[in-house]
Amino acid sequence: EYKRNIITDTRGCGVLLREKTQARFENNRVSGLHVNGFQAGDDSDAFLLRNRTEGCEGSGIVIYDRATGSFFSNEIERTKLAGVGIRDNAEPIFNCNTIKNCSGSGLVLTGEARGVYSGNIISNNVCTGIGLTGDVHALFDGNTVSHNAAYGVWLQDRVRSTFQDNVIEGSGMSGMSVNQDADPVVHRNTIRDGQSHGILVHGAAKGLFTNNNISSNKSSNVLLTGTSSGTFERNTVWGSPGGGVLIREKSTCSIVANTIERNARANLAVLDEGSPLVLRNVIQDGDGRGIVVTGNGAGEFTENYLSSHALAGVYVGGDSAPWMYYNVIASSGASGLVVEDAAKGKFSHNSICGSSCAAVALQGTSQPELHNNTVLHGGRGGIWIGERAGGVVK
């Protein structure tokens, strides 16, 4: 047991545990070391409580091999590398620690690291707040990840970790980046006020994202791109100047039972060759359009409720061909449904009402199929068909 010691200015590690060492460290101060402040490997098992590690040339804490241990209420700051690094098959418990002002990332897990990380404050680090790569399976619960210069949370490779009840805010890049083959569970988190996207899902990543509050990120609150196929369900996505949910490239995601509101540009947009399932969402109160599908976009849009957009409730353009049925499109500042350019698509059993312009406007050389829709109370008529537009209306 080691208490109230000062370890400073050594050329090696401040504390090194190997083999099957068991030790307790409490209220020690470790500073100015040329390597790592605390390092535990092999099958060691440490207990660290209220220690302070700062100014190391390496990391503040490094845990590797099969080491375990419990780390409570420690302070790690101003390290040259990551504040805390966990690798190999290490499996610690980290609770209520502060990791801040490090020149690398705050907390990094690699290899097949495991563990539980809860109630920590990870802030103002030069790189990412939490970075995971490899086959990491860990639980992150109730952490505050704040004002890190790069990503708040960065996941890649085959990460299968769970993030729940965390606050991720003020990130210099995206609040959460999910890349390559990562497949996390992201539940009940608050992701807000980032300088880029709130959640970025790219590469071939998947993931289940439920009951999160995603707001006020400068680019779109959610961007899905590449061949990603994540599922977003029961989230609240609101207040972004860059848009609500943006689906690009060849993403085939599922957007189910979310509330998407008060975003600028479009509350939900599908570009390139995106082809999502968009089901039973509330999409409302936008400064631009409700749903946009353009490029070669497609997808299935059903049982959504759209209302109170400054422009069109639904805009379909380019060479896109979505299938939209059983939606309600109400109170649009322009037309409820606009189909233009060379767009096609099938639109059936929708209720389109209360728009300021014609309820439905078919323009350009569009060739949509409209079947069994209810069209009511258009400010400038029901269905307007331009000179070159065609399709089927019945």
Backbone torsions as a table, in degrees:
resi	resn	phi	psi	omega
1	GLU	NA	132.9	-174.6
2	TYR	-129.5	120.3	-176.8
3	LYS	-130.9	140.6	170.0
4	ARG	53.9	40.0	173.9
5	ASN	-96.3	156.1	173.1
6	ILE	-116.3	121.5	-179.9
7	ILE	-120.8	117.3	-172.1
8	THR	-147.7	150.4	169.7
9	ASP	56.9	36.0	173.3
10	THR	-92.4	159.2	-178.7
11	ARG	-87.6	-12.7	175.6
12	GLY	-109.7	-153.4	176.1
13	CYS	-74.1	152.9	173.6
14	GLY	-69.5	-46.6	178.2
15	VAL	-135.9	131.4	178.7
16	LEU	-129.3	120.3	178.2
17	LEU	-114.1	132.4	178.9
18	ARG	-133.9	176.8	178.6
19	GLU	52.2	-127.3	-176.1
20	LYS	-111.1	32.2	-179.1
21	THR	-60.0	137.4	170.7
22	GLN	-123.6	127.6	-176.0
23	ALA	-153.8	155.5	178.4
24	ARG	-119.7	132.4	179.7
25	PHE	-126.2	124.4	-175.1
26	GLU	-138.2	129.4	174.9
27	ASN	57.9	35.8	174.0
28	ASN	-94.0	159.1	175.6
29	ARG	-122.7	125.2	-178.1
30	VAL	-122.8	122.6	-174.6
31	SER	-151.2	153.8	170.3
32	GLY	65.5	29.7	-176.5
33	LEU	-86.5	155.7	-178.2
34	HIS	-83.5	-14.0	177.3
35	VAL	-126.8	-128.3	-177.6
36	ASN	-93.5	150.4	178.1
37	GLY	-70.4	-50.3	-178.6
38	PHE	-134.6	130.7	-176.5
39	GLN	-136.8	126.3	-177.6
40	ALA	-131.0	126.9	179.9
41	GLY	-134.2	-166.9	-177.6
42	ASP	54.1	-129.1	-179.4
43	ASP	-111.4	29.5	-177.7
44	SER	-68.6	159.2	-177.3
45	ASP	-143.3	103.7	-175.1
46	ALA	-109.1	156.4	171.7
47	PHE	-125.0	116.6	-179.2
48	LEU	-117.8	125.0	-177.7
49	LEU	-133.0	122.9	173.4
50	ARG	55.6	39.9	172.9
51	ASN	-93.0	157.9	177.7
52	ARG	-123.5	124.0	179.7
53	THR	-124.5	124.0	-175.6
54	GLU	-150.0	153.7	171.0
55	GLY	68.0	26.4	179.9
56	CYS	-83.9	148.7	177.2
57	GLU	-73.2	-24.0	174.7
58	GLY	-101.4	-131.1	177.3
59	SER	-100.5	162.9	176.3
60	GLY	-72.6	-47.2	178.8
61	ILE	-135.5	133.2	175.0
62	VAL	-129.5	127.9	-179.8
63	ILE	-127.4	129.3	-172.3
64	TYR	-148.8	-173.5	-172.6
65	ASP	55.2	-125.6	-178.9
66	ARG	-112.9	21.4	-175.9
67	ALA	-63.8	148.2	174.6
68	THR	-121.8	-153.6	178.3
69	GLY	130.9	163.8	179.1
70	SER	-123.7	132.3	-173.2
71	PHE	-130.1	110.2	-173.3
72	PHE	-125.0	129.3	169.5
73	SER	56.3	36.5	174.5
74	ASN	-91.7	158.3	176.8
75	GLU	-117.6	124.4	179.3
76	ILE	-126.4	122.4	-178.2
77	GLU	-154.9	157.1	174.8
78	ARG	57.6	40.0	172.6
79	THR	-88.1	155.5	-179.7
80	LYS	-76.8	-32.1	177.1
81	LEU	-106.5	-159.6	179.8
82	ALA	-57.9	143.8	176.1
83	GLY	-59.5	-46.1	178.5
84	VAL	-135.6	132.1	176.4
85	GLY	-123.7	126.5	179.5
86	ILE	-121.3	128.0	-177.4
87	ARG	-144.6	-180.0	-179.8
88	ASP	60.2	-127.3	-179.8
89	ASN	-110.9	24.4	179.5
90	ALA	-63.6	148.9	-176.3
91	GLU	-146.5	74.5	-179.7
92	PRO	-90.3	172.9	168.4
93	ILE	-114.6	122.5	178.4
94	PHE	-116.7	119.4	-176.1
95	ASN	-137.5	126.5	172.0
96	CYS	60.8	35.3	174.3
97	ASN	-93.4	159.7	175.0
98	THR	-116.1	125.1	-179.9
99	ILE	-126.5	111.1	-171.9
100	LYS	-150.1	158.3	172.9
101	ASN	56.9	33.5	177.4
102	CYS	-89.1	148.9	-179.4
103	SER	-76.2	-16.5	172.1
104	GLY	-104.4	-145.2	175.5
105	SER	-83.1	169.3	179.0
106	GLY	-77.7	-60.9	-176.7
107	LEU	-132.0	122.9	-177.0
108	VAL	-124.4	128.5	174.7
109	LEU	-119.6	132.6	179.4
110	THR	-135.6	175.5	178.7
111	GLY	67.2	-129.7	178.3
112	GLU	-115.1	36.8	-178.6
113	ALA	-60.7	148.7	178.3
114	ARG	-128.2	-161.2	174.2
115	GLY	119.2	172.3	178.0
116	VAL	-121.7	130.6	-174.7
117	TYR	-129.8	107.7	-171.5
118	SER	-137.8	143.5	173.2
119	GLY	67.0	17.3	-179.8
120	ASN	-86.6	154.5	172.9
121	ILE	-111.3	118.6	-175.9
122	ILE	-124.6	106.5	-167.1
123	SER	-145.8	151.4	170.2
124	ASN	56.6	36.7	174.9
125	ASN	-91.1	151.3	-172.7
126	VAL	-70.1	-31.2	177.5
127	CYS	-106.6	-134.7	-174.6
128	THR	-82.5	149.4	176.0
129	GLY	-67.3	-59.0	176.7
130	ILE	-125.8	125.7	178.7
131	GLY	-124.2	127.4	-179.3
132	LEU	-125.7	132.1	176.5
133	THR	-146.2	151.9	-176.4
134	GLY	99.7	-139.6	-179.1
135	ASP	-110.9	42.9	-174.8
136	VAL	-69.9	128.5	173.0
137	HIS	-123.6	100.2	-176.4
138	ALA	-140.9	164.5	177.7
139	LEU	-112.9	128.2	176.6
140	PHE	-119.4	114.5	-168.9
141	ASP	-133.7	119.5	171.0
142	GLY	71.0	27.0	177.1
143	ASN	-88.6	155.9	171.0
144	THR	-110.9	117.5	-177.7
145	VAL	-115.9	104.7	-162.5
146	SER	-130.6	129.9	168.1
147	HIS	53.9	44.2	170.2
148	ASN	-85.8	146.0	-167.6
149	ALA	-71.2	-28.5	177.6
150	ALA	-103.9	-129.6	179.7
151	TYR	-74.9	151.0	169.3
152	GLY	-69.2	-53.3	176.9
153	VAL	-132.3	133.4	-177.1
154	TRP	-128.6	120.2	-177.1
155	LEU	-124.9	134.9	173.9
156	GLN	-151.1	-174.1	-174.7
157	ASP	61.1	-125.4	-173.5
158	ARG	-115.7	33.0	-177.2
159	VAL	-59.9	133.6	179.1
160	ARG	-128.3	43.7	-174.0
161	SER	-90.3	166.5	179.8
162	THR	-115.7	132.1	176.1
163	PHE	-120.8	120.3	-179.9
164	GLN	-140.5	140.4	174.8
165	ASP	59.4	29.6	175.3
166	ASN	-93.9	156.8	170.2
167	VAL	-111.6	120.9	-179.9
168	ILE	-120.7	113.2	-170.0
169	GLU	-143.4	151.8	171.8
170	GLY	63.3	30.3	-178.4
171	SER	-72.7	144.6	178.0
172	GLY	-70.1	-25.9	173.9
173	MET	-120.8	-142.9	-179.6
174	SER	-69.8	148.3	176.4
175	GLY	-62.8	-43.4	176.7
176	MET	-139.5	126.3	176.0
177	SER	-113.5	124.5	-179.2
178	VAL	-120.3	115.4	-167.7
179	ASN	-130.9	167.3	176.8
180	GLN	57.0	-121.9	-177.1
181	ASP	-106.7	20.3	179.4
182	ALA	-62.1	147.0	-176.9
183	ASP	-146.2	71.5	-176.2
184	PRO	-85.8	168.1	166.3
185	VAL	-109.0	123.7	-174.1
186	VAL	-126.0	110.5	-165.1
187	HIS	-137.4	127.8	173.2
188	ARG	60.1	34.9	176.3
189	ASN	-95.9	156.3	170.1
190	THR	-107.8	121.7	-177.4
191	ILE	-126.8	111.5	-167.5
192	ARG	-149.1	158.1	166.9
193	ASP	59.6	32.5	176.0
194	GLY	-84.1	158.8	179.8
195	GLN	-80.3	-12.1	177.0
196	SER	-128.0	-129.9	-178.5
197	HIS	-81.4	156.0	172.4
198	GLY	-72.3	-58.0	174.8
199	ILE	-125.6	127.8	177.1
200	LEU	-116.1	118.4	178.0
201	VAL	-116.3	116.1	-174.3
202	HIS	-141.9	-176.7	-171.8
203	GLY	64.4	-138.8	176.4
204	ALA	-105.0	25.2	-175.3
205	ALA	-66.6	156.6	176.4
206	LYS	-120.9	-130.9	178.1
207	GLY	115.5	148.0	173.9
208	LEU	-114.0	119.0	-175.0
209	PHE	-119.7	108.7	-174.4
210	THR	-131.3	142.1	171.3
211	ASN	56.3	31.4	175.6
212	ASN	-91.9	153.7	173.8
213	ASN	-109.2	111.4	-172.1
214	ILE	-120.0	115.5	-170.0
215	SER	-149.3	150.8	165.7
216	SER	57.5	33.3	172.1
217	ASN	-88.1	142.5	-167.5
218	LYS	-68.3	-40.7	169.2
219	SER	-84.7	-166.7	-179.3
220	SER	-58.8	148.3	177.6
221	ASN	-62.2	-36.6	178.7
222	VAL	-134.5	130.5	172.3
223	LEU	-126.6	124.9	173.8
224	LEU	-116.7	126.8	-174.5
225	THR	-145.8	-175.4	-175.4
226	GLY	66.9	-136.8	174.2
227	THR	-110.6	27.5	-177.0
228	SER	-62.6	155.0	-177.7
229	SER	-145.0	46.3	179.5
230	GLY	-70.9	162.2	176.2
231	THR	-116.3	122.8	176.8
232	PHE	-112.6	119.1	-174.5
233	GLU	-138.3	130.9	175.4
234	ARG	60.1	32.0	173.2
235	ASN	-91.3	158.2	169.7
236	THR	-109.3	120.4	-173.4
237	VAL	-123.4	111.8	-169.2
238	TRP	-152.6	155.5	165.6
239	GLY	72.1	29.4	177.8
240	SER	-99.4	135.5	174.1
241	PRO	-72.2	-13.1	-178.5
242	GLY	-102.4	-0.1	179.8
243	GLY	117.1	164.1	-176.7
244	GLY	-84.9	-79.4	179.9
245	VAL	-119.8	124.5	-179.3
246	LEU	-119.2	125.9	-175.9
247	ILE	-119.7	119.3	-172.0
248	ARG	-129.4	173.8	177.5
249	GLU	54.2	-120.6	-176.0
250	LYS	-118.0	30.4	-179.9
251	SER	-65.7	136.5	177.9
252	THR	-124.2	59.5	-174.7
253	CYS	-85.0	172.2	175.2
254	SER	-120.2	127.2	-179.1
255	ILE	-119.2	104.1	-166.1
256	VAL	-130.4	125.9	169.1
257	ALA	58.0	36.0	175.3
258	ASN	-95.2	160.4	167.1
259	THR	-106.6	117.1	-176.6
260	ILE	-121.7	112.9	-169.5
261	GLU	-152.6	155.5	172.7
262	ARG	58.5	31.3	173.5
263	ASN	-98.2	145.7	176.1
264	ALA	-77.1	171.7	-179.0
265	ARG	62.7	-94.1	177.0
266	ALA	-134.0	142.0	173.9
267	ASN	-67.5	-36.3	176.7
268	LEU	-146.2	129.9	-178.2
269	ALA	-134.3	139.2	176.7
270	VAL	-120.3	119.8	-178.2
271	LEU	-122.9	175.3	176.3
272	ASP	56.9	-121.9	178.7
273	GLU	-115.8	27.7	176.9
274	GLY	-60.0	144.3	-178.2
275	SER	-146.9	76.9	-176.5
276	PRO	-89.1	166.8	161.8
277	LEU	-98.8	121.1	-179.5
278	VAL	-121.1	107.4	-165.6
279	LEU	-133.5	127.2	170.0
280	ARG	55.6	40.3	175.0
281	ASN	-95.0	155.0	167.5
282	VAL	-101.7	118.3	-175.2
283	ILE	-126.2	112.6	-166.6
284	GLN	-154.3	163.4	169.3
285	ASP	56.7	47.5	-179.5
286	GLY	-97.9	148.7	175.9
287	ASP	-76.2	-16.8	178.3
288	GLY	-119.0	-123.4	-179.9
289	ARG	-98.0	161.4	177.7
290	GLY	-78.0	-63.7	176.9
291	ILE	-123.9	134.4	173.9
292	VAL	-121.6	130.4	172.4
293	VAL	-128.9	119.6	-178.4
294	THR	-148.5	-171.7	-171.5
295	GLY	66.6	-130.4	172.8
296	ASN	-108.9	29.9	-177.2
297	GLY	-63.4	154.5	178.6
298	ALA	-144.1	-144.7	177.4
299	GLY	109.7	171.2	-178.5
300	GLU	-118.1	125.7	-176.6
301	PHE	-124.7	113.0	-174.9
302	THR	-144.1	142.6	174.5
303	GLU	59.2	32.3	174.5
304	ASN	-92.1	152.4	175.4
305	TYR	-114.1	116.7	-179.4
306	LEU	-117.2	132.9	178.3
307	SER	-155.0	153.6	167.7
308	SER	60.7	55.4	172.2
309	HIS	-104.8	145.6	-177.3
310	ALA	-67.6	-31.8	178.5
311	LEU	-113.5	-147.4	-177.5
312	ALA	-63.9	142.5	172.5
313	GLY	-63.9	-46.4	177.0
314	VAL	-132.6	128.7	176.0
315	TYR	-121.1	127.5	179.5
316	VAL	-125.8	120.4	-176.5
317	GLY	-141.6	-168.8	-178.7
318	GLY	63.4	-137.9	176.0
319	ASP	-108.4	25.2	-174.6
320	SER	-72.2	160.3	-179.0
321	ALA	-150.7	70.1	177.8
322	PRO	-79.4	167.3	173.8
323	TRP	-118.0	117.4	-176.7
324	MET	-125.5	123.8	179.8
325	TYR	-149.9	149.5	179.9
326	TYR	57.8	36.2	173.7
327	ASN	-100.3	155.9	170.0
328	VAL	-109.6	125.9	-179.6
329	ILE	-124.5	106.5	-169.8
330	ALA	-128.2	149.8	167.9
331	SER	55.8	53.0	178.0
332	SER	-89.6	143.6	179.6
333	GLY	-72.8	-22.5	172.6
334	ALA	-115.6	-131.4	174.9
335	SER	-81.9	155.6	175.1
336	GLY	-68.2	-46.1	-179.5
337	LEU	-131.0	123.3	174.6
338	VAL	-117.9	126.8	174.4
339	VAL	-124.1	120.4	-176.6
340	GLU	-144.1	-169.0	-173.3
341	ASP	58.4	-133.3	178.5
342	ALA	-108.0	25.7	-176.1
343	ALA	-67.2	153.5	175.1
344	LYS	-123.2	-134.3	178.6
345	GLY	106.6	161.9	178.0
346	LYS	-119.2	132.3	-175.8
347	PHE	-132.4	110.9	-175.8
348	SER	-140.0	145.7	174.1
349	HIS	57.4	31.8	173.4
350	ASN	-92.7	153.7	173.0
351	SER	-110.2	117.2	-174.8
352	ILE	-121.9	114.5	-170.2
353	CYS	-149.4	153.8	169.4
354	GLY	70.5	29.1	179.0
355	SER	-88.0	154.3	-178.2
356	SER	-73.6	-34.5	177.2
357	CYS	-101.7	-161.4	175.7
358	ALA	-56.8	139.0	-178.3
359	ALA	-57.6	-41.7	178.9
360	VAL	-129.3	131.4	177.6
361	ALA	-125.9	119.1	177.2
362	LEU	-107.5	119.7	-170.5
363	GLN	-132.7	176.6	179.5
364	GLY	61.1	-138.9	176.1
365	THR	-109.6	29.5	-177.9
366	SER	-61.7	150.2	-178.4
367	GLN	-136.2	59.0	-178.6
368	PRO	-80.2	166.3	171.7
369	GLU	-113.7	119.6	177.8
370	LEU	-114.1	119.6	-177.7
371	HIS	-130.3	131.8	166.1
372	ASN	56.3	35.2	175.1
373	ASN	-89.8	153.7	172.8
374	THR	-103.0	120.3	-174.5
375	VAL	-121.8	113.9	-172.5
376	LEU	-134.4	146.8	164.7
377	HIS	56.3	39.8	171.5
378	GLY	-71.8	133.9	-176.3
379	GLY	-63.4	-27.5	179.8
380	ARG	-130.5	37.0	176.3
381	GLY	114.4	174.6	-177.7
382	GLY	-86.2	-72.1	-178.6
383	ILE	-122.7	122.5	178.6
384	TRP	-108.6	125.6	-178.1
385	ILE	-119.1	119.6	-178.8
386	GLY	-71.2	172.1	-173.4
387	GLU	-59.7	-40.0	-175.1
388	ARG	-99.4	-6.4	-179.2
389	ALA	-74.4	151.7	178.5
390	GLY	-139.7	-139.9	-179.8
391	GLY	100.9	-162.3	-178.4
392	VAL	-125.5	129.7	176.5
393	VAL	-129.7	111.5	-179.1
394	LYS	-154.8	NA	NA
